[in-house]
Amino acid sequence: MARTPLLQLADIALTFGGDPVFADLSLSIQPGDRLALVGRNGSGKSTLLKVMAGLVEADKGARTLAPGTSVGYMEQEPDMSDCATLGDFATRDLGPSELWRIEAVAQGLKFDPGAEVATASGGERRRAALAKLIAEAPDLMLLDEPTNHLDIEAIGWLEEHLSTSRNSFVIISHDRSFLRALTRATLWLDRGEVRRRDGDFDGFEDWRDTTWALEDEARHKLNRKIKAEAKWAVEGISARRKRNQGRVRALHALRAERASQIQRQGTAAMALDAGPKSGKRVIEATAFSKTYGSKLICRDFSLRVMRGDRVAFVGPNGVGKTTMIEMLTGATEPDAGDLKLGTNLEIATFDQRRAALDPDATLWESLTGDKAMRVSGRADQVMVRGTPRHVVGYLKDFLFDEAQARAPVRALSGGEKARLLLARIMAQPSNLLVLDEPTNDLDIETLDLLQDILGEYDGTVLLVSHDRDFLDRVATTTVAFEGQGRITVHAGGWSDYAPKRKLVEAAKPSQKSTSAAEKKSEKTGKTGLSFTEKHRLEALPGEIERLEAEIGKLSELLADPDLYSREPVKFQKATEALTARQSKLAEAEEEWLLLEEKAESDG
């Protein structure tokens, strides 16, 4: 029996500013779907997600939602104008008995519900929007770049939460590791058309490349046919007084077909020039120590970076990765320690805050206003690795069209700002490249190109990123910030370090039983249950009872001795579900005991 889709889009057409975004687009989302939505930057992924959410109305077509289905959309730039704190926004649509969810989510996503909206950064606002969506737990979750502005720990928490969730979801993300772990099918948005591929995300790129290869082959055959028919048409004039009008009409039809084909957007023409060769030893840091207020960044940390190294810095947000890079390049002084920089260093920096970009300047001004890039006496040319280039031509290398050249930087998307910043730093010869979170907002194809460029770059790279797949592809050394000033150095990328990290975490004292409220009580000298803990204590018996009932049903199902031979897939899924529920039951019982003990001590 066919299931009723949660959401259907039929023959959707949408036009912005005269250019069609979609035409005759159709898709359906089934209960249990876990979908990756991928495509080039600017292909309309975010717009399509808003159409799914009902926030953007299509010019034509129908959006059908199954009765009783709730849909939630993670906003990139949420409106918090009527909220004093991030917590006010996140709990706006929750009932009193559901407020505890925000505290649990806030810990996982590392955002402070008490932070004031007026002073919150863009990343904090986005984390609040993500927390709000997770706490509300709609039937269909629409997530637009949820891992941006999350560190690796928070990404891991989100990954685990979504993997155990019963909700359906659609995710836009460039993070391959995240998509591989969570999604079971891929929606590929390409030139206004959506294609669906069921299966793990690992197989998507081979399937995409095969699709493009078949398309290129068909276009090549069409061009050859047009050429042959055009030759016949010209030669037929002198050979015959009356030509075959049917073949002439067919030729016109072939040309119209070719004209209607939408060419694929090319990849950015990015390149790096390593400039003069640096000394063999690029950085020698000895016994670095640094403290900001009461926060310890490092103590007695030493690192040697050699020419050609690709050094990745990983760890939670706010632990001091950017500060460390600033100390290693001489931009910030350590409290103690020695720094020796190699000879002939020319440094180019990609700043995660995009501080080098003036939001009120145009793209044209962003390039020609840089003294290092300006061609003397020419307001329309920039110096690109020693060669004068027209500013519009250089912008086209990074997939900007001529109309955008005079547009303000503030009008750009996150991915476009990243490409503009790459255009600036790639115009300059350098032999030490500092990339502070360059992967945010870039599409998969641009990430692949950046990875290839870094692989061929003759200089040295210092890299901060939370994209585990990108770290594995680029890094030769990983510098891991493990908290309380402890920093360790490991050969290889994230996958080489991750098993060692798990051993370190396992050796730490268990902190699972200590909630944020308990820590606050310890600091203030107060004991007893918080408002959230009281609600949690009241809710846990029902949760334990539900888990026990589910475990009983699964155990009864698995008691059938013929189940494995008769339905091996069902047996496997039931076994996995039983293990997961037994683990959750143990956690729930332990949490209830701790809260009950705390409540008794208060009494």
C-alpha positions as CSV (number, residue, x, y, z in Angstrom):
1,M,0.0,0.0,0.0
2,A,1.5,3.3,-1.1
3,R,2.2,5.8,1.7
4,T,0.8,9.3,1.6
5,P,3.6,11.8,1.1
6,L,4.2,14.4,3.8
7,L,4.8,17.1,1.2
8,Q,4.3,17.3,-2.6
9,L,5.4,20.0,-5.0
10,A,3.8,19.7,-8.5
11,D,4.8,21.7,-11.6
12,I,6.3,24.5,-9.5
13,A,7.5,27.6,-11.5
14,L,9.1,30.6,-9.9
15,T,10.7,33.7,-11.4
16,F,12.8,36.3,-9.6
17,G,13.7,39.5,-11.5
18,G,12.8,38.1,-14.9
19,D,15.1,35.0,-14.6
20,P,13.3,31.7,-14.0
21,V,14.5,29.9,-10.9
22,F,12.4,26.8,-11.4
23,A,10.1,25.6,-14.2
24,D,7.8,22.6,-14.0
25,L,9.6,21.3,-10.8
26,S,8.0,18.4,-9.0
27,L,9.0,16.3,-6.0
28,S,7.6,14.5,-3.1
29,I,8.8,13.8,0.5
30,Q,7.8,10.6,2.2
31,P,7.5,9.8,5.9
32,G,10.9,8.7,7.1
33,D,12.8,10.5,4.3
34,R,16.2,11.8,5.2
35,L,17.3,13.9,2.2
36,A,20.3,15.9,1.2
37,L,19.5,18.9,-1.0
38,V,22.6,19.7,-3.0
39,G,23.5,22.0,-6.0
40,R,25.8,24.8,-7.0
41,N,25.8,28.1,-5.0
42,G,23.0,30.2,-6.6
43,S,21.1,27.3,-8.0
44,G,18.1,28.0,-5.8
45,K,18.5,25.5,-2.9
46,S,17.5,27.9,-0.2
47,T,14.6,29.3,-2.3
48,L,13.4,25.7,-2.9
49,L,13.5,25.0,0.9
50,K,11.4,28.2,1.5
51,V,8.9,27.0,-1.1
52,M,8.7,23.6,0.8
53,A,8.1,25.5,4.0
54,G,5.4,27.7,2.5
55,L,7.4,30.9,3.0
56,V,7.8,31.6,-0.7
57,E,4.8,31.3,-3.0
58,A,5.4,29.9,-6.4
59,D,4.2,31.6,-9.6
60,K,2.6,28.4,-10.8
61,G,2.1,24.9,-9.4
62,A,0.8,23.3,-6.2
63,R,2.2,22.7,-2.8
64,T,0.3,19.9,-0.9
65,L,0.9,19.1,2.7
66,A,-0.5,15.9,4.3
67,P,-3.3,16.7,6.9
68,G,-1.9,17.1,10.4
69,T,1.8,17.4,9.2
70,S,3.9,20.1,10.8
71,V,6.8,21.7,9.0
72,G,9.7,23.6,10.5
73,Y,12.2,25.7,8.7
74,M,15.6,26.8,10.1
75,E,15.9,30.5,9.2
76,Q,19.3,31.8,8.1
77,E,18.6,35.3,9.3
78,P,15.8,34.9,11.9
79,D,13.7,38.0,12.9
80,M,14.3,38.5,16.6
81,S,13.1,42.1,16.8
82,D,10.5,41.4,19.4
83,C,12.8,39.3,21.6
84,A,15.2,40.5,24.4
85,T,17.3,37.3,24.6
86,L,18.1,34.3,22.3
87,G,16.1,32.1,24.8
88,D,13.0,34.3,24.3
89,F,13.2,33.6,20.6
90,A,14.0,29.9,20.9
91,T,11.1,29.2,23.4
92,R,8.6,31.5,21.7
93,D,6.3,28.7,20.4
94,L,6.9,26.2,23.2
95,G,4.5,25.5,26.1
96,P,5.6,25.7,29.7
97,S,6.0,21.9,30.0
98,E,8.4,21.9,26.9
99,L,10.9,24.6,28.1
100,W,13.3,22.0,29.3
101,R,14.0,21.0,25.7
102,I,15.8,24.3,25.0
103,E,18.2,23.8,27.9
104,A,19.2,20.4,26.6
105,V,19.5,21.6,23.0
106,A,21.4,24.7,24.2
107,Q,24.1,22.6,25.8
108,G,24.5,20.4,22.7
109,L,24.7,23.4,20.3
110,K,26.7,25.6,22.7
111,F,24.5,28.7,22.7
112,D,23.5,30.8,25.7
113,P,19.7,31.3,26.0
114,G,20.4,34.3,28.2
115,A,22.5,36.2,25.6
116,E,21.0,39.5,24.5
117,V,19.7,39.7,21.0
118,A,21.1,43.2,20.5
119,T,24.7,42.0,21.0
120,A,24.4,38.4,19.6
121,S,26.6,37.6,16.6
122,G,25.2,36.1,13.4
123,G,26.4,32.7,14.4
124,E,24.7,32.9,17.8
125,R,21.4,33.9,16.1
126,R,21.6,30.9,13.7
127,R,22.3,28.5,16.6
128,A,19.3,29.9,18.4
129,A,17.2,29.3,15.2
130,L,18.5,25.7,15.0
131,A,17.8,25.1,18.7
132,K,14.2,26.4,18.3
133,L,13.5,24.1,15.4
134,I,15.0,21.0,17.2
135,A,13.0,21.7,20.4
136,E,9.8,22.1,18.4
137,A,10.4,18.7,16.7
138,P,8.1,19.2,13.6
139,D,7.2,16.1,11.4
140,L,9.3,17.6,8.6
141,M,12.5,19.6,9.4
142,L,14.0,21.8,6.7
143,L,17.6,22.6,7.6
144,D,19.6,25.2,5.6
145,E,23.4,24.8,6.3
146,P,22.8,23.8,10.0
147,T,26.5,23.0,10.6
148,N,27.8,26.6,9.7
149,H,29.0,28.3,12.8
150,L,29.1,25.0,14.8
151,D,32.3,23.5,16.0
152,I,33.1,19.8,15.6
153,E,31.7,18.9,19.0
154,A,28.4,20.6,18.3
155,I,28.2,19.1,14.8
156,G,28.8,15.7,16.4
157,W,25.9,16.3,18.9
158,L,23.6,17.5,16.1
159,E,24.5,14.4,14.0
160,E,23.7,12.1,16.9
161,H,20.5,13.8,17.7
162,L,19.2,13.7,14.1
163,S,20.3,10.1,13.6
164,T,18.1,9.0,16.5
165,S,15.2,11.3,15.6
166,R,12.0,9.9,14.1
167,N,11.4,13.1,12.1
168,S,11.8,13.4,8.4
169,F,14.3,16.1,7.2
170,V,15.8,17.8,4.2
171,I,19.3,19.2,4.7
172,I,21.3,21.7,2.7
173,S,25.0,21.3,3.6
174,H,28.4,21.2,2.0
175,D,29.7,18.9,4.8
176,R,30.2,15.5,3.2
177,S,30.8,13.8,6.5
178,F,27.5,15.1,7.9
179,L,25.6,14.1,4.8
180,R,27.1,10.7,4.7
181,A,26.2,10.0,8.3
182,L,22.6,11.2,8.1
183,T,21.0,11.1,4.6
184,R,19.5,8.1,2.7
185,A,18.7,9.9,-0.5
186,T,19.8,13.0,-2.4
187,L,17.8,15.7,-4.2
188,W,20.1,17.3,-6.8
189,L,19.0,20.8,-7.9
190,D,20.7,21.6,-11.3
191,R,19.5,24.4,-13.6
192,G,16.0,24.5,-12.3
193,E,15.5,20.7,-12.3
194,V,15.4,18.3,-9.3
195,R,16.7,14.8,-9.7
196,R,16.4,12.3,-6.9
197,R,18.8,9.5,-6.2
198,D,18.0,7.0,-3.4
199,G,21.0,5.6,-1.5
200,D,23.9,6.8,0.6
201,F,25.4,10.1,-0.2
202,D,28.8,8.5,-1.0
203,G,27.4,7.4,-4.4
204,F,26.0,10.9,-5.4
205,E,29.1,12.4,-7.0
206,D,29.8,9.4,-9.3
207,W,26.1,9.5,-10.3
208,R,26.2,13.3,-10.9
209,D,29.4,13.0,-13.0
210,T,27.9,10.1,-15.1
211,T,24.8,12.2,-15.7
212,W,26.9,15.1,-16.9
213,A,29.0,12.9,-19.1
214,L,25.8,11.5,-20.8
215,E,24.5,15.0,-21.2
216,D,27.8,16.1,-22.9
217,E,27.7,13.1,-25.2
218,A,24.1,13.9,-26.2
219,R,25.0,17.5,-26.8
220,H,28.0,16.5,-28.9
221,K,25.8,14.2,-31.1
222,L,23.2,17.0,-31.5
223,N,25.9,19.5,-32.6
224,R,27.3,17.0,-35.2
225,K,23.8,16.4,-36.5
226,I,23.1,20.2,-36.8
227,K,26.4,20.6,-38.7
228,A,25.6,17.8,-41.1
229,E,22.1,19.1,-41.8
230,A,23.3,22.7,-42.2
231,K,25.9,21.5,-44.8
232,W,23.1,19.7,-46.7
233,A,20.9,22.8,-46.6
234,V,23.6,25.0,-48.0
235,E,24.7,22.6,-50.7
236,G,21.1,21.8,-51.6
237,I,20.6,25.4,-52.9
238,S,22.9,24.9,-55.8
239,A,22.1,21.2,-56.3
240,R,18.3,21.6,-56.4
241,R,15.8,24.4,-57.1
242,K,13.4,23.1,-54.5
243,R,14.8,21.8,-51.2
244,N,13.2,19.3,-48.9
245,Q,11.2,21.6,-46.7
246,G,10.7,18.9,-44.1
247,R,14.5,18.6,-43.5
248,V,14.8,22.4,-43.3
249,R,12.1,22.5,-40.7
250,A,13.9,19.7,-38.8
251,L,17.1,21.7,-38.9
252,H,15.3,24.7,-37.4
253,A,13.9,22.4,-34.7
254,L,17.4,21.0,-33.9
255,R,18.8,24.5,-33.6
256,A,15.9,25.5,-31.3
257,E,16.6,22.4,-29.1
258,R,20.2,23.4,-28.8
259,A,19.3,27.0,-28.0
260,S,16.9,25.8,-25.2
261,Q,19.6,23.8,-23.5
262,I,20.9,25.5,-20.4
263,Q,24.6,25.3,-20.1
264,R,26.1,24.1,-16.8
265,Q,27.7,26.7,-14.7
266,G,31.5,26.3,-14.8
267,T,33.7,26.1,-11.8
268,A,35.5,29.1,-10.6
269,A,38.9,29.7,-12.3
270,M,40.8,29.8,-9.0
271,A,44.5,29.6,-8.9
272,L,47.3,30.3,-6.4
273,D,50.8,31.6,-7.0
274,A,53.3,30.6,-4.4
275,G,55.5,33.6,-5.2
276,P,59.1,33.5,-4.0
277,K,60.1,30.4,-2.2
278,S,60.3,30.8,1.6
279,G,63.0,29.4,3.8
280,K,62.8,25.6,4.6
281,R,61.7,26.4,8.2
282,V,58.6,28.6,8.1
283,I,57.6,28.9,11.8
284,E,59.5,27.9,14.9
285,A,57.3,28.5,18.1
286,T,58.9,27.6,21.4
287,A,57.2,27.4,24.8
288,F,54.3,29.6,23.9
289,S,52.0,30.6,26.8
290,K,48.9,32.8,26.5
291,T,46.0,33.8,28.7
292,Y,43.1,36.1,28.0
293,G,41.7,37.2,31.4
294,S,41.0,33.9,33.2
295,K,41.0,31.9,30.0
296,L,44.1,29.8,29.3
297,I,44.9,29.5,25.6
298,C,48.1,27.5,25.9
299,R,51.0,26.7,28.2
300,D,54.5,25.7,27.1
301,F,53.3,24.9,23.6
302,S,55.9,24.4,20.8
303,L,55.4,23.8,17.1
304,R,57.7,23.7,14.0
305,V,56.2,24.3,10.6
306,M,58.2,23.4,7.5
307,R,57.8,24.6,4.0
308,G,54.9,22.8,2.2
309,D,53.2,21.7,5.5
310,R,49.4,21.8,5.7
311,V,48.7,22.4,9.4
312,A,45.0,22.1,10.6
313,F,43.9,23.6,13.9
314,V,40.8,21.9,15.4
315,G,38.8,22.3,18.6
316,P,35.7,23.9,20.1
317,N,34.7,27.4,19.1
318,G,36.3,30.0,21.4
319,V,39.2,27.8,22.5
320,G,41.8,30.0,20.9
321,K,42.6,28.6,17.4
322,T,42.5,32.0,15.7
323,T,44.6,33.5,18.5
324,M,47.2,30.8,18.1
325,I,47.5,31.4,14.3
326,E,47.9,35.1,15.0
327,M,50.7,34.3,17.4
328,L,52.3,31.9,15.0
329,T,52.3,34.6,12.2
330,G,53.5,37.4,14.5
331,A,50.3,39.4,14.5
332,T,49.7,38.8,18.3
333,E,52.4,38.5,21.0
334,P,52.4,35.5,23.3
335,D,52.7,36.1,27.1
336,A,55.8,34.0,27.1
337,G,57.8,32.0,24.5
338,D,59.8,32.6,21.4
339,L,58.8,32.9,17.8
340,K,61.2,32.6,14.8
341,L,59.7,33.2,11.3
342,G,61.4,31.9,8.2
343,T,62.9,34.1,5.4
344,N,61.0,35.7,2.5
345,L,57.5,35.1,4.0
346,E,54.6,36.6,2.1
347,I,51.3,35.9,4.0
348,A,47.8,35.9,2.5
349,T,44.9,35.6,5.0
350,F,41.3,34.4,4.6
351,D,39.5,35.8,7.6
352,Q,36.4,33.9,8.9
353,R,34.8,37.2,9.9
354,R,35.2,38.5,6.4
355,A,36.6,41.7,8.0
356,A,38.6,42.5,4.8
357,L,35.3,43.1,3.0
358,D,33.5,46.5,3.4
359,P,29.7,45.7,3.2
360,D,29.0,49.1,1.7
361,A,31.7,48.8,-1.0
362,T,30.9,47.3,-4.4
363,L,32.6,44.2,-5.7
364,W,34.5,46.4,-8.1
365,E,35.8,48.6,-5.3
366,S,36.6,45.6,-3.1
367,L,39.2,44.6,-5.7
368,T,40.4,48.0,-7.1
369,G,40.5,49.6,-3.7
370,D,43.3,47.2,-2.5
371,K,46.6,48.9,-3.0
372,A,48.4,45.6,-3.5
373,M,46.0,44.8,-6.4
374,R,45.5,48.2,-8.0
375,V,47.1,48.9,-11.4
376,S,48.7,52.4,-11.3
377,G,46.6,54.9,-13.2
378,R,43.8,52.4,-14.1
379,A,40.6,52.3,-12.2
380,D,39.2,49.3,-14.1
381,Q,42.2,46.9,-13.8
382,V,43.6,44.8,-11.0
383,M,47.0,43.1,-10.7
384,V,46.5,39.4,-10.5
385,R,49.7,37.5,-9.6
386,G,51.8,40.1,-11.5
387,T,49.5,40.4,-14.6
388,P,47.0,43.3,-15.2
389,R,43.4,42.1,-15.5
390,H,40.1,43.9,-16.2
391,V,38.2,43.8,-12.9
392,V,35.0,42.4,-14.5
393,G,37.0,39.6,-16.3
394,Y,38.6,38.6,-13.0
395,L,35.3,38.6,-11.2
396,K,33.9,36.3,-13.9
397,D,36.7,33.8,-13.1
398,F,35.0,33.5,-9.7
399,L,31.5,33.1,-11.2
400,F,30.3,36.7,-10.7
401,D,28.5,38.3,-13.7
402,E,29.0,41.8,-14.9
403,A,25.8,43.1,-13.2
404,Q,27.1,42.1,-9.8
405,A,30.4,44.1,-10.2
406,R,28.7,47.3,-9.2
407,A,26.5,45.7,-6.5
408,P,27.3,46.2,-2.8
409,V,29.1,43.4,-0.9
410,R,26.1,43.3,1.6
411,A,23.9,42.0,-1.2
412,L,26.0,38.8,-1.6
413,S,25.2,35.4,-0.1
414,G,27.6,33.8,2.3
415,G,29.1,31.6,-0.5
416,E,29.6,34.7,-2.8
417,K,31.4,36.6,0.0
418,A,33.7,33.6,0.4
419,R,34.4,33.5,-3.3
420,L,35.1,37.3,-3.3
421,L,37.5,37.0,-0.4
422,L,39.3,34.1,-2.2
423,A,39.5,36.3,-5.3
424,R,41.4,38.9,-3.2
425,I,43.9,36.6,-1.6
426,M,44.5,34.6,-4.8
427,A,45.4,37.7,-6.7
428,Q,48.4,38.1,-4.4
429,P,51.6,36.1,-4.6
430,S,52.1,34.3,-1.3
431,N,54.0,31.5,0.3
432,L,52.1,31.2,3.6
433,L,48.4,30.9,3.3
434,V,46.2,31.4,6.4
435,L,42.7,30.0,5.9
436,D,40.4,30.6,8.9
437,E,37.2,28.6,8.3
438,P,37.2,29.0,4.5
439,T,34.7,26.2,3.9
440,N,31.7,27.9,5.3
441,D,29.0,28.5,2.6
442,L,31.1,27.1,-0.3
443,D,29.4,24.5,-2.4
444,I,30.9,21.0,-2.9
445,E,32.3,21.7,-6.3
446,T,34.1,24.8,-5.1
447,L,35.4,22.9,-2.1
448,D,36.8,20.2,-4.5
449,L,38.5,22.9,-6.6
450,L,40.0,24.6,-3.5
451,Q,41.2,21.2,-2.2
452,D,43.0,20.6,-5.6
453,I,44.5,24.1,-5.6
454,L,45.9,23.6,-2.1
455,G,47.3,20.3,-3.1
456,E,49.3,21.9,-5.9
457,Y,50.3,25.0,-3.9
458,D,54.0,25.2,-3.4
459,G,53.7,27.2,-0.2
460,T,52.6,26.5,3.4
461,V,49.0,26.4,4.7
462,L,47.6,27.1,8.2
463,L,44.0,26.0,8.2
464,V,41.1,26.3,10.7
465,S,38.0,24.3,9.7
466,H,35.2,22.2,11.2
467,D,34.6,20.3,8.0
468,R,36.0,16.8,8.8
469,D,36.1,15.6,5.2
470,F,38.0,18.7,4.0
471,L,40.5,18.3,6.8
472,D,41.1,14.7,5.8
473,R,41.7,15.8,2.2
474,V,44.0,18.7,2.9
475,A,45.8,18.5,6.3
476,T,49.2,16.8,6.8
477,T,49.3,17.8,10.5
478,T,46.5,18.3,13.0
479,V,47.0,20.6,16.0
480,A,44.2,19.7,18.5
481,F,42.9,22.1,21.2
482,E,41.6,19.8,24.0
483,G,40.7,22.4,26.6
484,Q,42.3,24.0,29.7
485,G,45.4,25.0,27.7
486,R,46.2,21.4,26.5
487,I,47.2,21.3,22.8
488,T,48.5,18.1,21.1
489,V,50.0,17.7,17.6
490,H,49.2,14.7,15.4
491,A,50.2,13.5,11.9
492,G,47.5,13.5,9.3
493,G,43.9,14.8,9.2
494,W,40.8,14.5,11.3
495,S,40.3,10.8,10.8
496,D,43.9,10.2,12.1
497,Y,43.3,12.2,15.2
498,A,39.6,11.3,16.0
499,P,40.4,7.8,17.5
500,K,43.0,9.4,19.8
501,R,40.5,12.1,20.8
502,K,38.0,9.4,21.8
503,L,40.6,7.9,24.1
504,V,41.3,11.3,25.7
505,E,37.6,11.9,26.2
506,A,37.1,8.5,27.7
507,A,39.9,9.2,30.2
508,K,38.2,12.4,31.5
509,P,35.9,12.3,34.5
510,S,32.3,11.7,33.5
511,Q,30.4,14.9,33.2
512,K,27.1,13.5,31.8
513,S,25.5,13.6,35.2
514,T,26.3,17.3,35.7
515,S,23.7,19.6,34.0
516,A,24.2,23.3,33.3
517,A,21.8,24.0,36.2
518,E,23.9,21.9,38.6
519,K,27.1,23.6,37.6
520,K,25.4,27.0,38.2
521,S,24.3,25.7,41.6
522,E,27.8,24.7,42.5
523,K,29.1,28.2,41.7
524,T,26.4,30.0,43.7
525,G,26.5,27.5,46.6
526,K,22.8,26.6,46.0
527,T,21.4,23.1,45.8
528,G,18.1,21.7,44.7
529,L,16.3,21.3,41.4
530,S,16.0,24.1,38.8
531,F,12.6,24.8,37.2
532,T,13.7,22.7,34.1
533,E,15.0,19.8,36.3
534,K,11.6,19.6,38.1
535,H,9.8,19.3,34.8
536,R,12.3,16.7,33.7
537,L,11.9,14.7,36.8
538,E,8.1,14.7,36.3
539,A,8.5,13.6,32.7
540,L,11.0,10.8,33.1
541,P,8.7,8.1,34.6
542,G,6.5,8.4,31.5
543,E,9.5,8.2,29.2
544,I,10.9,5.2,31.1
545,E,7.5,3.4,30.9
546,R,7.3,4.1,27.1
547,L,10.8,2.7,26.5
548,E,10.1,-0.4,28.6
549,A,6.9,-1.0,26.5
550,E,8.9,-0.6,23.2
551,I,11.6,-2.9,24.5
552,G,9.0,-5.5,25.4
553,K,7.5,-5.4,21.9
554,L,10.9,-5.6,20.2
555,S,11.9,-8.5,22.4
556,E,8.7,-10.3,21.6
557,L,9.3,-9.8,17.9
558,L,12.9,-11.1,18.1
559,A,11.7,-14.1,20.1
560,D,10.5,-15.6,16.8
561,P,13.2,-18.2,15.8
562,D,12.4,-17.9,12.1
563,L,12.5,-14.1,11.8
564,Y,16.1,-14.0,10.8
565,S,15.8,-16.5,7.9
566,R,12.4,-15.2,6.9
567,E,13.0,-11.4,7.0
568,P,16.7,-10.7,7.7
569,V,16.4,-6.9,7.1
570,K,13.5,-6.7,9.6
571,F,15.5,-8.7,12.1
572,Q,18.5,-6.4,11.7
573,K,16.5,-3.2,12.1
574,A,14.7,-4.7,15.2
575,T,18.0,-5.7,16.8
576,E,19.4,-2.2,16.3
577,A,16.3,-0.6,17.6
578,L,16.3,-2.8,20.7
579,T,19.9,-1.9,21.4
580,A,19.2,1.8,21.0
581,R,16.2,1.7,23.3
582,Q,18.0,-0.3,26.0
583,S,20.8,2.3,26.0
584,K,18.2,5.1,26.2
585,L,16.4,3.3,29.1
586,A,19.6,3.0,31.0
587,E,20.4,6.7,30.6
588,A,16.8,7.7,31.5
589,E,16.9,5.6,34.7
590,E,20.3,7.0,35.7
591,E,19.1,10.6,35.1
592,W,15.9,9.9,37.2
593,L,18.0,8.5,40.1
594,L,20.3,11.5,40.1
595,L,17.5,14.0,40.0
596,E,15.5,12.1,42.6
597,E,18.6,12.0,44.9
598,K,19.1,15.8,44.3
599,A,15.4,16.5,45.1
600,E,15.6,14.4,48.4
601,S,18.8,16.2,49.5
602,D,17.0,19.5,48.9
603,G,14.1,18.3,51.1
